[in-house]
Amino acid sequence: MGLFHFFLRLPVLAFRMAGIVRVSNRAKRRFRRELVESGLPDEIVEELVNYFNPSTPLRETLFRFSRR
């Protein structure tokens, strides 16, 4: 019964995760825009955006486990 309940809840979880991804991407675009408007060079902007990207640790963890 637990597995059946999980599959019933799976669409709800997927939509919630999609909402979180959307908010994160919006914040990343806004952060990039603010850095560019402040006059920083493009190389530094890209480095800062990649460094402060909240999804980077999650992607690294998922890819590390998927390669094994």
Summary of the structure (lengths in Angstrom):
residues: 68
radius of gyration: 17.1
end to end distance: 31.0
largest distance: 57.3
contacts: 133
relative contact order: 0.08
helix: 84%
strand: 0%
